[in-house]
Amino acid sequence: MTTSDRERQVLDRIEQTRRRRPKVREERITLAHGAGGKATQTLVEAVFLEAFRNPVLEPLDDAAALEIGLSRVAVTTDSFVVTPLFFPGGDIGHLAVNGTVNDLAVSGARPLYLTAGFILEEGFPVADLMRIVTSMREAADAAGVHVVTGDTKVVQRGKGDGCYVNTSGIGVVEHAWRLGAHHVRPGDAVIVSGPIGDHGITIMLARGDLGIESDLESDTAPLHDLVAALLEVAPGVRMMRDATRGGVATVLNELARAAEVSVVLEEDAIPVRPEVRGAAELLGIDPLYVACEGRFVAVVEEAQAGQAVEALRAHPLGAQAAVIGRVGEAPAGLVLLKTAFGGTRICDVLVGDPLPRIC
């Protein structure tokens, strides 16, 4: 059997597996179900999508697109369970606001309002709660949004993990463009707005279990102004996603599957800070799968890729933006990485996540 025949067999098996109806085979929920990988996708599709299926939910985008009268509105919700609660560059409060603002922004909406729900464990220090709420207020002010309603629940000691935060967001779409994976075409450029993996590696090191010291900080930041700068100069933007749980590789796998295209990445073109790369190598982790909280992936018409990168680099949050690959036709549904050594490998979705509880 030739190498090409073996490769074809592998691709055929992957395609057959992906076409099977999603089914949760575990009898109990595991941490992998919340990590953003295959286990999460199966849980979402087999349980939640099956129960709530409707045309608005079906795309499973970062935010739901609603048309109310003559207005286009985006709505999103997210829960934050990071450990530790406070880490270099931010805390759970910053994450909650910025994460929700970013889900709205990459959907093409201008963020306006947030909700805030808190689940607190009995015995949680009030001073820590005040610190978290202050961070949320500061992040909301920086993003130009208002927290307009919320909820608080307290659970018994040992029944929680200090503090969990849920935020929902509402934004308005003020342009005529419609973004989404179904707009992606072969030949389009894949762009990342900056170095990847900062947040996930920062959280892992902040736990102190590994004895590795670093000056690395989380990249948590609101991306709405950066997104607006991109949309202003590049009407050929096809779609955007913020690369949170599962990292850039998972985002691009979801794109490839939804659009029935391939994505070919150039390893040498992907921006990764030396500190992130070094820590990832020590931990045996690929930065492509590590969460970011201040980076997004955009697919842009090839003819506008250059001006799109220039617009991003003109903004402080996009100074290291880069084209990292191209969209292809085949093998549909797969992400391929051209390595620095001249080879090519498949970047599939992980089952779970090597870094649990990072956002």
C-alpha positions as YAML, in Angstrom:
chain: A
units: angstrom
residues:
- id: 1
  name: MET
  ca: [0.00, 0.00, 0.00]
- id: 2
  name: THR
  ca: [1.43, 3.38, -0.99]
- id: 3
  name: THR
  ca: [1.70, 6.38, 1.32]
- id: 4
  name: SER
  ca: [-1.04, 8.21, -0.58]
- id: 5
  name: ASP
  ca: [-3.37, 5.18, -0.19]
- id: 6
  name: ARG
  ca: [-2.75, 5.11, 3.56]
- id: 7
  name: GLU
  ca: [-3.41, 8.84, 3.81]
- id: 8
  name: ARG
  ca: [-6.66, 8.39, 1.89]
- id: 9
  name: GLN
  ca: [-7.75, 5.64, 4.27]
- id: 10
  name: VAL
  ca: [-7.04, 7.84, 7.29]
- id: 11
  name: LEU
  ca: [-9.01, 10.73, 5.78]
- id: 12
  name: ASP
  ca: [-11.91, 8.43, 4.93]
- id: 13
  name: ARG
  ca: [-12.05, 7.10, 8.51]
- id: 14
  name: ILE
  ca: [-12.02, 10.63, 9.91]
- id: 15
  name: GLU
  ca: [-14.88, 11.61, 7.57]
- id: 16
  name: GLN
  ca: [-16.92, 8.53, 8.52]
- id: 17
  name: THR
  ca: [-16.47, 9.29, 12.22]
- id: 18
  name: ARG
  ca: [-17.53, 12.90, 11.78]
- id: 19
  name: ARG
  ca: [-20.69, 11.93, 9.91]
- id: 20
  name: ARG
  ca: [-21.97, 9.76, 12.76]
- id: 21
  name: ARG
  ca: [-24.81, 11.16, 14.79]
- id: 22
  name: PRO
  ca: [-23.34, 12.72, 17.97]
- id: 23
  name: LYS
  ca: [-23.93, 10.63, 21.07]
- id: 24
  name: VAL
  ca: [-22.67, 11.08, 24.63]
- id: 25
  name: ARG
  ca: [-21.31, 7.67, 25.58]
- id: 26
  name: GLU
  ca: [-20.20, 8.52, 29.11]
- id: 27
  name: GLU
  ca: [-22.69, 7.95, 31.91]
- id: 28
  name: ARG
  ca: [-21.44, 10.97, 33.89]
- id: 29
  name: ILE
  ca: [-20.10, 14.39, 32.99]
- id: 30
  name: THR
  ca: [-16.30, 14.70, 33.03]
- id: 31
  name: LEU
  ca: [-13.98, 17.71, 32.93]
- id: 32
  name: ALA
  ca: [-13.39, 16.96, 29.24]
- id: 33
  name: HIS
  ca: [-17.02, 17.89, 28.53]
- id: 34
  name: GLY
  ca: [-16.25, 21.48, 29.51]
- id: 35
  name: ALA
  ca: [-12.87, 21.84, 27.85]
- id: 36
  name: GLY
  ca: [-13.94, 22.98, 24.39]
- id: 37
  name: GLY
  ca: [-12.77, 19.91, 22.47]
- id: 38
  name: LYS
  ca: [-14.54, 16.93, 20.93]
- id: 39
  name: ALA
  ca: [-16.21, 15.97, 24.18]
- id: 40
  name: THR
  ca: [-17.70, 19.45, 24.50]
- id: 41
  name: GLN
  ca: [-18.86, 19.48, 20.88]
- id: 42
  name: THR
  ca: [-20.54, 16.09, 21.32]
- id: 43
  name: LEU
  ca: [-22.26, 17.22, 24.52]
- id: 44
  name: VAL
  ca: [-23.53, 20.43, 22.92]
- id: 45
  name: GLU
  ca: [-24.78, 18.75, 19.74]
- id: 46
  name: ALA
  ca: [-26.17, 15.54, 21.23]
- id: 47
  name: VAL
  ca: [-27.86, 17.08, 24.29]
- id: 48
  name: PHE
  ca: [-28.42, 20.82, 24.01]
- id: 49
  name: LEU
  ca: [-28.80, 21.27, 20.26]
- id: 50
  name: GLU
  ca: [-31.09, 18.24, 20.07]
- id: 51
  name: ALA
  ca: [-33.31, 19.69, 22.79]
- id: 52
  name: PHE
  ca: [-33.38, 23.33, 21.68]
- id: 53
  name: ARG
  ca: [-32.80, 23.13, 17.93]
- id: 54
  name: ASN
  ca: [-34.03, 26.19, 16.01]
- id: 55
  name: PRO
  ca: [-32.75, 28.34, 13.12]
- id: 56
  name: VAL
  ca: [-31.21, 30.97, 15.42]
- id: 57
  name: LEU
  ca: [-29.32, 28.45, 17.57]
- id: 58
  name: GLU
  ca: [-28.34, 26.09, 14.76]
- id: 59
  name: PRO
  ca: [-25.15, 27.88, 13.58]
- id: 60
  name: LEU
  ca: [-23.71, 27.61, 17.14]
- id: 61
  name: ASP
  ca: [-21.88, 30.92, 16.69]
- id: 62
  name: ASP
  ca: [-20.37, 32.99, 19.50]
- id: 63
  name: ALA
  ca: [-23.55, 35.08, 19.57]
- id: 64
  name: ALA
  ca: [-27.09, 34.62, 18.30]
- id: 65
  name: ALA
  ca: [-28.12, 37.00, 15.51]
- id: 66
  name: LEU
  ca: [-31.63, 38.38, 15.98]
- id: 67
  name: GLU
  ca: [-33.68, 40.68, 13.77]
- id: 68
  name: ILE
  ca: [-36.10, 42.80, 15.81]
- id: 69
  name: GLY
  ca: [-38.08, 45.16, 13.64]
- id: 70
  name: LEU
  ca: [-35.54, 46.99, 11.49]
- id: 71
  name: SER
  ca: [-32.70, 46.36, 13.96]
- id: 72
  name: ARG
  ca: [-30.14, 43.57, 14.00]
- id: 73
  name: VAL
  ca: [-29.13, 42.51, 17.48]
- id: 74
  name: ALA
  ca: [-26.55, 40.03, 18.80]
- id: 75
  name: VAL
  ca: [-27.03, 38.16, 22.10]
- id: 76
  name: THR
  ca: [-24.54, 35.94, 23.89]
- id: 77
  name: THR
  ca: [-23.97, 34.29, 27.27]
- id: 78
  name: ASP
  ca: [-20.96, 32.73, 28.97]
- id: 79
  name: SER
  ca: [-19.90, 31.34, 32.33]
- id: 80
  name: PHE
  ca: [-16.46, 31.73, 33.91]
- id: 81
  name: VAL
  ca: [-14.91, 29.21, 36.30]
- id: 82
  name: VAL
  ca: [-11.20, 30.03, 36.15]
- id: 83
  name: THR
  ca: [-8.72, 28.82, 38.77]
- id: 84
  name: PRO
  ca: [-7.02, 30.80, 40.26]
- id: 85
  name: LEU
  ca: [-9.49, 33.67, 40.41]
- id: 86
  name: PHE
  ca: [-6.67, 36.24, 40.33]
- id: 87
  name: PHE
  ca: [-3.74, 35.85, 37.92]
- id: 88
  name: PRO
  ca: [-1.09, 37.99, 36.19]
- id: 89
  name: GLY
  ca: [-2.81, 40.40, 33.83]
- id: 90
  name: GLY
  ca: [-6.33, 40.03, 35.16]
- id: 91
  name: ASP
  ca: [-8.89, 38.09, 37.18]
- id: 92
  name: ILE
  ca: [-12.24, 36.37, 36.74]
- id: 93
  name: GLY
  ca: [-13.96, 39.77, 36.66]
- id: 94
  name: HIS
  ca: [-11.92, 40.99, 33.70]
- id: 95
  name: LEU
  ca: [-12.49, 37.68, 31.93]
- id: 96
  name: ALA
  ca: [-16.24, 37.78, 32.41]
- id: 97
  name: VAL
  ca: [-16.65, 41.23, 30.89]
- id: 98
  name: ASN
  ca: [-14.04, 40.97, 28.15]
- id: 99
  name: GLY
  ca: [-15.08, 37.47, 27.13]
- id: 100
  name: THR
  ca: [-18.69, 38.51, 26.62]
- id: 101
  name: VAL
  ca: [-17.76, 41.78, 24.90]
- id: 102
  name: ASN
  ca: [-15.52, 39.81, 22.52]
- id: 103
  name: ASP
  ca: [-18.21, 37.27, 21.63]
- id: 104
  name: LEU
  ca: [-20.40, 40.17, 20.56]
- id: 105
  name: ALA
  ca: [-17.57, 41.96, 18.76]
- id: 106
  name: VAL
  ca: [-16.52, 39.02, 16.57]
- id: 107
  name: SER
  ca: [-20.16, 38.61, 15.61]
- id: 108
  name: GLY
  ca: [-19.96, 42.08, 14.09]
- id: 109
  name: ALA
  ca: [-21.93, 43.81, 16.86]
- id: 110
  name: ARG
  ca: [-21.20, 46.89, 18.95]
- id: 111
  name: PRO
  ca: [-21.49, 45.74, 22.61]
- id: 112
  name: LEU
  ca: [-23.98, 47.72, 24.69]
- id: 113
  name: TYR
  ca: [-25.27, 45.93, 27.80]
- id: 114
  name: LEU
  ca: [-24.27, 43.06, 30.08]
- id: 115
  name: THR
  ca: [-25.91, 40.98, 32.76]
- id: 116
  name: ALA
  ca: [-23.93, 39.57, 35.68]
- id: 117
  name: GLY
  ca: [-24.76, 36.46, 37.69]
- id: 118
  name: PHE
  ca: [-22.68, 35.28, 40.65]
- id: 119
  name: ILE
  ca: [-22.57, 31.87, 42.33]
- id: 120
  name: LEU
  ca: [-20.68, 32.29, 45.60]
- id: 121
  name: GLU
  ca: [-19.52, 29.61, 48.00]
- id: 122
  name: GLU
  ca: [-20.23, 30.01, 51.69]
- id: 123
  name: GLY
  ca: [-17.11, 31.43, 53.34]
- id: 124
  name: PHE
  ca: [-15.86, 33.28, 50.27]
- id: 125
  name: PRO
  ca: [-14.06, 36.49, 51.39]
- id: 126
  name: VAL
  ca: [-16.11, 39.65, 50.84]
- id: 127
  name: ALA
  ca: [-12.88, 41.52, 50.07]
- id: 128
  name: ASP
  ca: [-12.23, 39.16, 47.13]
- id: 129
  name: LEU
  ca: [-15.78, 39.65, 45.89]
- id: 130
  name: MET
  ca: [-15.33, 43.42, 46.03]
- id: 131
  name: ARG
  ca: [-12.09, 43.10, 44.11]
- id: 132
  name: ILE
  ca: [-13.79, 41.02, 41.39]
- id: 133
  name: VAL
  ca: [-16.74, 43.40, 41.10]
- id: 134
  name: THR
  ca: [-14.38, 46.39, 40.88]
- id: 135
  name: SER
  ca: [-12.51, 44.66, 38.06]
- id: 136
  name: MET
  ca: [-15.77, 44.07, 36.24]
- id: 137
  name: ARG
  ca: [-16.77, 47.71, 36.58]
- id: 138
  name: GLU
  ca: [-13.39, 48.87, 35.28]
- id: 139
  name: ALA
  ca: [-13.51, 46.45, 32.36]
- id: 140
  name: ALA
  ca: [-17.08, 47.50, 31.52]
- id: 141
  name: ASP
  ca: [-16.09, 51.16, 31.60]
- id: 142
  name: ALA
  ca: [-13.12, 50.46, 29.31]
- id: 143
  name: ALA
  ca: [-15.36, 48.62, 26.85]
- id: 144
  name: GLY
  ca: [-18.11, 51.24, 26.98]
- id: 145
  name: VAL
  ca: [-20.79, 48.82, 28.20]
- id: 146
  name: HIS
  ca: [-23.15, 48.85, 31.18]
- id: 147
  name: VAL
  ca: [-24.07, 46.04, 33.56]
- id: 148
  name: VAL
  ca: [-27.85, 46.46, 33.69]
- id: 149
  name: THR
  ca: [-29.15, 43.44, 35.63]
- id: 150
  name: GLY
  ca: [-27.89, 40.43, 37.53]
- id: 151
  name: ASP
  ca: [-28.38, 37.69, 40.11]
- id: 152
  name: THR
  ca: [-26.59, 36.24, 43.12]
- id: 153
  name: LYS
  ca: [-26.76, 32.75, 44.62]
- id: 154
  name: VAL
  ca: [-24.82, 31.27, 47.56]
- id: 155
  name: VAL
  ca: [-24.08, 27.54, 47.83]
- id: 156
  name: GLN
  ca: [-22.91, 25.58, 50.87]
- id: 157
  name: ARG
  ca: [-19.25, 25.40, 51.76]
- id: 158
  name: GLY
  ca: [-17.58, 22.74, 49.64]
- id: 159
  name: LYS
  ca: [-20.32, 22.85, 46.99]
- id: 160
  name: GLY
  ca: [-18.64, 25.45, 44.81]
- id: 161
  name: ASP
  ca: [-15.16, 26.80, 44.12]
- id: 162
  name: GLY
  ca: [-15.25, 30.25, 45.66]
- id: 163
  name: CYS
  ca: [-16.86, 32.25, 42.89]
- id: 164
  name: TYR
  ca: [-18.35, 31.52, 39.49]
- id: 165
  name: VAL
  ca: [-19.53, 34.33, 37.20]
- id: 166
  name: ASN
  ca: [-22.05, 34.23, 34.36]
- id: 167
  name: THR
  ca: [-22.43, 37.14, 31.98]
- id: 168
  name: SER
  ca: [-24.77, 37.72, 29.06]
- id: 169
  name: GLY
  ca: [-24.38, 40.49, 26.52]
- id: 170
  name: ILE
  ca: [-26.46, 42.42, 24.02]
- id: 171
  name: GLY
  ca: [-25.05, 44.39, 21.09]
- id: 172
  name: VAL
  ca: [-26.34, 46.06, 17.95]
- id: 173
  name: VAL
  ca: [-25.13, 45.34, 14.41]
- id: 174
  name: GLU
  ca: [-24.70, 48.66, 12.61]
- id: 175
  name: HIS
  ca: [-23.41, 47.49, 9.21]
- id: 176
  name: ALA
  ca: [-24.88, 45.49, 6.36]
- id: 177
  name: TRP
  ca: [-22.31, 42.70, 6.32]
- id: 178
  name: ARG
  ca: [-23.31, 39.24, 7.46]
- id: 179
  name: LEU
  ca: [-20.54, 37.13, 8.93]
- id: 180
  name: GLY
  ca: [-20.37, 33.37, 9.29]
- id: 181
  name: ALA
  ca: [-18.64, 30.18, 8.23]
- id: 182
  name: HIS
  ca: [-21.01, 29.73, 5.26]
- id: 183
  name: HIS
  ca: [-19.46, 32.84, 3.66]
- id: 184
  name: VAL
  ca: [-15.94, 31.36, 3.66]
- id: 185
  name: ARG
  ca: [-14.48, 30.45, 0.25]
- id: 186
  name: PRO
  ca: [-11.37, 28.56, -0.92]
- id: 187
  name: GLY
  ca: [-8.49, 30.98, -1.36]
- id: 188
  name: ASP
  ca: [-9.47, 33.16, 1.60]
- id: 189
  name: ALA
  ca: [-6.73, 34.20, 4.03]
- id: 190
  name: VAL
  ca: [-6.73, 33.16, 7.67]
- id: 191
  name: ILE
  ca: [-5.54, 35.90, 10.04]
- id: 192
  name: VAL
  ca: [-4.81, 35.88, 13.76]
- id: 193
  name: SER
  ca: [-4.81, 39.21, 15.58]
- id: 194
  name: GLY
  ca: [-1.75, 38.56, 17.75]
- id: 195
  name: PRO
  ca: [0.41, 36.03, 19.60]
- id: 196
  name: ILE
  ca: [-1.50, 32.97, 20.73]
- id: 197
  name: GLY
  ca: [-1.56, 30.98, 23.97]
- id: 198
  name: ASP
  ca: [-0.75, 33.76, 26.45]
- id: 199
  name: HIS
  ca: [-3.82, 33.32, 28.63]
- id: 200
  name: GLY
  ca: [-3.82, 29.54, 28.96]
- id: 201
  name: ILE
  ca: [-0.12, 29.28, 29.77]
- id: 202
  name: THR
  ca: [-0.35, 32.18, 32.24]
- id: 203
  name: ILE
  ca: [-3.16, 30.42, 34.12]
- id: 204
  name: MET
  ca: [-1.26, 27.14, 34.20]
- id: 205
  name: LEU
  ca: [1.86, 28.78, 35.60]
- id: 206
  name: ALA
  ca: [-0.13, 30.91, 38.08]
- id: 207
  name: ARG
  ca: [-1.37, 27.76, 39.82]
- id: 208
  name: GLY
  ca: [2.18, 27.28, 41.12]
- id: 209
  name: ASP
  ca: [2.17, 23.50, 40.77]
- id: 210
  name: LEU
  ca: [4.97, 23.40, 38.20]
- id: 211
  name: GLY
  ca: [7.55, 25.64, 39.88]
- id: 212
  name: ILE
  ca: [8.08, 27.64, 36.67]
- id: 213
  name: GLU
  ca: [8.49, 31.40, 37.04]
- id: 214
  name: SER
  ca: [7.63, 33.76, 34.19]
- id: 215
  name: ASP
  ca: [6.71, 37.39, 33.53]
- id: 216
  name: LEU
  ca: [3.97, 36.22, 31.15]
- id: 217
  name: GLU
  ca: [0.53, 37.82, 31.57]
- id: 218
  name: SER
  ca: [-2.92, 36.95, 30.32]
- id: 219
  name: ASP
  ca: [-3.95, 38.65, 27.08]
- id: 220
  name: THR
  ca: [-7.48, 39.38, 28.35]
- id: 221
  name: ALA
  ca: [-8.72, 42.54, 26.63]
- id: 222
  name: PRO
  ca: [-11.84, 43.91, 24.90]
- id: 223
  name: LEU
  ca: [-11.57, 43.48, 21.14]
- id: 224
  name: HIS
  ca: [-14.47, 45.58, 19.86]
- id: 225
  name: ASP
  ca: [-12.33, 48.54, 18.77]
- id: 226
  name: LEU
  ca: [-9.86, 46.24, 17.01]
- id: 227
  name: VAL
  ca: [-12.70, 44.46, 15.22]
- id: 228
  name: ALA
  ca: [-14.20, 47.82, 14.20]
- id: 229
  name: ALA
  ca: [-10.85, 48.88, 12.73]
- id: 230
  name: LEU
  ca: [-10.76, 45.69, 10.66]
- id: 231
  name: LEU
  ca: [-14.33, 46.01, 9.38]
- id: 232
  name: GLU
  ca: [-13.73, 49.63, 8.42]
- id: 233
  name: VAL
  ca: [-11.04, 48.76, 5.87]
- id: 234
  name: ALA
  ca: [-11.90, 45.19, 4.88]
- id: 235
  name: PRO
  ca: [-15.50, 44.60, 3.79]
- id: 236
  name: GLY
  ca: [-14.25, 41.21, 2.58]
- id: 237
  name: VAL
  ca: [-14.20, 39.80, 6.13]
- id: 238
  name: ARG
  ca: [-16.01, 36.45, 5.94]
- id: 239
  name: MET
  ca: [-16.11, 35.47, 9.61]
- id: 240
  name: MET
  ca: [-14.42, 36.06, 12.97]
- id: 241
  name: ARG
  ca: [-14.09, 34.02, 16.15]
- id: 242
  name: ASP
  ca: [-12.28, 34.70, 19.40]
- id: 243
  name: ALA
  ca: [-9.93, 31.82, 20.17]
- id: 244
  name: THR
  ca: [-10.89, 30.94, 23.74]
- id: 245
  name: ARG
  ca: [-11.44, 27.34, 24.88]
- id: 246
  name: GLY
  ca: [-9.61, 24.97, 22.57]
- id: 247
  name: GLY
  ca: [-7.50, 27.71, 21.03]
- id: 248
  name: VAL
  ca: [-6.94, 28.57, 17.39]
- id: 249
  name: ALA
  ca: [-6.86, 24.95, 16.22]
- id: 250
  name: THR
  ca: [-10.35, 24.23, 17.58]
- id: 251
  name: VAL
  ca: [-11.80, 27.43, 16.07]
- id: 252
  name: LEU
  ca: [-10.42, 26.52, 12.66]
- id: 253
  name: ASN
  ca: [-11.65, 22.93, 12.89]
- id: 254
  name: GLU
  ca: [-15.14, 24.23, 13.60]
- id: 255
  name: LEU
  ca: [-14.81, 26.53, 10.58]
- id: 256
  name: ALA
  ca: [-13.56, 23.77, 8.29]
- id: 257
  name: ARG
  ca: [-16.37, 21.47, 9.33]
- id: 258
  name: ALA
  ca: [-19.13, 24.09, 9.05]
- id: 259
  name: ALA
  ca: [-17.97, 25.48, 5.68]
- id: 260
  name: GLU
  ca: [-16.91, 22.10, 4.27]
- id: 261
  name: VAL
  ca: [-13.47, 23.41, 3.37]
- id: 262
  name: SER
  ca: [-9.92, 22.71, 4.42]
- id: 263
  name: VAL
  ca: [-7.61, 25.09, 6.25]
- id: 264
  name: VAL
  ca: [-3.86, 24.95, 5.65]
- id: 265
  name: LEU
  ca: [-1.68, 26.68, 8.24]
- id: 266
  name: GLU
  ca: [1.97, 27.70, 8.01]
- id: 267
  name: GLU
  ca: [3.67, 26.90, 11.31]
- id: 268
  name: ASP
  ca: [6.38, 29.52, 10.83]
- id: 269
  name: ALA
  ca: [3.76, 32.25, 10.31]
- id: 270
  name: ILE
  ca: [1.90, 31.67, 13.59]
- id: 271
  name: PRO
  ca: [2.92, 34.28, 16.21]
- id: 272
  name: VAL
  ca: [3.83, 32.71, 19.56]
- id: 273
  name: ARG
  ca: [5.80, 34.47, 22.29]
- id: 274
  name: PRO
  ca: [9.09, 32.72, 23.19]
- id: 275
  name: GLU
  ca: [7.94, 32.39, 26.83]
- id: 276
  name: VAL
  ca: [4.73, 30.67, 25.72]
- id: 277
  name: ARG
  ca: [6.55, 28.38, 23.33]
- id: 278
  name: GLY
  ca: [9.12, 27.43, 25.97]
- id: 279
  name: ALA
  ca: [6.54, 26.72, 28.66]
- id: 280
  name: ALA
  ca: [4.36, 24.80, 26.20]
- id: 281
  name: GLU
  ca: [7.30, 22.61, 25.22]
- id: 282
  name: LEU
  ca: [8.03, 21.85, 28.88]
- id: 283
  name: LEU
  ca: [4.38, 20.95, 29.44]
- id: 284
  name: GLY
  ca: [4.04, 18.96, 26.22]
- id: 285
  name: ILE
  ca: [1.29, 21.26, 24.92]
- id: 286
  name: ASP
  ca: [0.76, 22.67, 21.43]
- id: 287
  name: PRO
  ca: [0.11, 26.46, 21.61]
- id: 288
  name: LEU
  ca: [-2.46, 26.06, 18.83]
- id: 289
  name: TYR
  ca: [-4.79, 24.43, 21.37]
- id: 290
  name: VAL
  ca: [-4.18, 26.89, 24.21]
- id: 291
  name: ALA
  ca: [-6.88, 29.45, 25.03]
- id: 292
  name: CYS
  ca: [-6.52, 33.15, 24.29]
- id: 293
  name: GLU
  ca: [-8.69, 35.88, 25.82]
- id: 294
  name: GLY
  ca: [-7.60, 38.84, 23.72]
- id: 295
  name: ARG
  ca: [-7.07, 37.37, 20.26]
- id: 296
  name: PHE
  ca: [-9.38, 36.55, 17.40]
- id: 297
  name: VAL
  ca: [-9.19, 34.60, 14.17]
- id: 298
  name: ALA
  ca: [-10.55, 36.22, 11.02]
- id: 299
  name: VAL
  ca: [-11.09, 34.82, 7.54]
- id: 300
  name: VAL
  ca: [-10.74, 37.52, 4.91]
- id: 301
  name: GLU
  ca: [-10.98, 37.63, 1.15]
- id: 302
  name: GLU
  ca: [-7.45, 37.10, -0.15]
- id: 303
  name: ALA
  ca: [-7.34, 40.42, -2.05]
- id: 304
  name: GLN
  ca: [-7.95, 42.32, 1.21]
- id: 305
  name: ALA
  ca: [-5.60, 40.32, 3.46]
- id: 306
  name: GLY
  ca: [-2.78, 42.85, 3.26]
- id: 307
  name: GLN
  ca: [-4.86, 45.87, 4.19]
- id: 308
  name: ALA
  ca: [-6.61, 43.85, 6.88]
- id: 309
  name: VAL
  ca: [-3.29, 43.03, 8.57]
- id: 310
  name: GLU
  ca: [-2.15, 46.64, 8.25]
- id: 311
  name: ALA
  ca: [-5.33, 47.87, 9.95]
- id: 312
  name: LEU
  ca: [-4.90, 45.38, 12.80]
- id: 313
  name: ARG
  ca: [-1.22, 46.22, 13.30]
- id: 314
  name: ALA
  ca: [-2.07, 49.92, 13.58]
- id: 315
  name: HIS
  ca: [-3.98, 49.12, 16.80]
- id: 316
  name: PRO
  ca: [-2.04, 48.31, 20.01]
- id: 317
  name: LEU
  ca: [-3.92, 45.00, 20.45]
- id: 318
  name: GLY
  ca: [-3.12, 43.90, 16.90]
- id: 319
  name: ALA
  ca: [0.54, 44.87, 16.62]
- id: 320
  name: GLN
  ca: [1.62, 41.29, 15.82]
- id: 321
  name: ALA
  ca: [-1.32, 40.32, 13.60]
- id: 322
  name: ALA
  ca: [-0.38, 37.92, 10.82]
- id: 323
  name: VAL
  ca: [-1.72, 35.83, 7.98]
- id: 324
  name: ILE
  ca: [-1.21, 32.27, 9.20]
- id: 325
  name: GLY
  ca: [-2.79, 30.22, 6.42]
- id: 326
  name: ARG
  ca: [-5.27, 29.82, 3.61]
- id: 327
  name: VAL
  ca: [-8.62, 28.17, 3.05]
- id: 328
  name: GLY
  ca: [-8.61, 25.27, 0.57]
- id: 329
  name: GLU
  ca: [-11.13, 22.93, -1.00]
- id: 330
  name: ALA
  ca: [-9.85, 19.53, 0.11]
- id: 331
  name: PRO
  ca: [-9.67, 17.53, 2.28]
- id: 332
  name: ALA
  ca: [-12.94, 19.14, 3.39]
- id: 333
  name: GLY
  ca: [-13.43, 19.46, 7.14]
- id: 334
  name: LEU
  ca: [-9.77, 19.20, 8.08]
- id: 335
  name: VAL
  ca: [-7.08, 21.58, 9.33]
- id: 336
  name: LEU
  ca: [-3.56, 20.86, 8.12]
- id: 337
  name: LEU
  ca: [-0.32, 22.33, 9.44]
- id: 338
  name: LYS
  ca: [2.75, 22.73, 7.26]
- id: 339
  name: THR
  ca: [5.50, 22.29, 9.81]
- id: 340
  name: ALA
  ca: [8.80, 24.13, 10.06]
- id: 341
  name: PHE
  ca: [10.51, 20.86, 9.06]
- id: 342
  name: GLY
  ca: [8.73, 20.67, 5.72]
- id: 343
  name: GLY
  ca: [6.12, 18.07, 6.63]
- id: 344
  name: THR
  ca: [2.35, 18.29, 6.95]
- id: 345
  name: ARG
  ca: [0.19, 17.01, 9.79]
- id: 346
  name: ILE
  ca: [-3.48, 17.04, 10.68]
- id: 347
  name: CYS
  ca: [-4.52, 19.39, 13.50]
- id: 348
  name: ASP
  ca: [-7.64, 17.65, 14.75]
- id: 349
  name: VAL
  ca: [-9.82, 18.72, 17.68]
- id: 350
  name: LEU
  ca: [-8.63, 17.38, 21.04]
- id: 351
  name: VAL
  ca: [-11.05, 15.22, 23.02]
- id: 352
  name: GLY
  ca: [-10.56, 17.33, 26.13]
- id: 353
  name: ASP
  ca: [-8.12, 20.05, 27.10]
- id: 354
  name: PRO
  ca: [-4.64, 19.81, 28.66]
- id: 355
  name: LEU
  ca: [-5.40, 22.95, 30.69]
- id: 356
  name: PRO
  ca: [-8.67, 22.55, 32.63]
- id: 357
  name: ARG
  ca: [-10.47, 25.52, 34.23]
- id: 358
  name: ILE
  ca: [-8.68, 28.31, 32.36]
- id: 359
  name: CYS
  ca: [-11.64, 30.51, 31.46]
...
